[in-house]
Amino acid sequence: MILPIVAYGDPVLKTRATNIEKDYPGLEELINNMWETMYHANGVGLAAPQVGKSIRLFMVDASPFDDEDPKLADFKKVFINPVIMEQWGKEWIFNEGCLSFPDLREDIYRLPNIRIKYFDENFTAHEDEFDGLSARIIQHEYDHVEGIVMVDRISPLKRRLIRNKLTNISKGAVHPDYPMKYPLRKR
């Protein structure tokens, strides 16, 4: 089932999400619905807060970037209760988008390497290192479970310059090709 994606301005996006247990009610269905939602919206990542659930769960599928990095062809993972243990390298800039911010892209600086521990969808524990675009996508989704949104990563001046765009997103004055829930839309 395709779930509505929460737009910028909803408090769930600014709340640090909570860990879940293996017996979290409806977890398998939620994961399946999130995959369907992400693919319907042409995303490469989706975090539970973006569908209104304040839990530490996100997924990534970096295969659309396999032309830039062939090792991403089969890069599809679920991250439950993730913790980034370490980040390193020289910061690099990349123009990022976010399903909660339709029609908005911003240059974001991130470190190129991470070490992260997490559980997969079967609650098998992992501790892995990622680099490049896979690390970037993971960091973007990890921000969501930490209550950090894309515009928190840009300068205050840039945020002021796009304030009207952000208000329009919150009010639903945007037209994405996927269902959304807007916090300031008048009914």
Order of alpha helices (4+ residues) and beta strands (2+ residues): beta-alpha-beta-beta-beta-beta-beta-beta-beta-alpha-alpha-alpha-beta
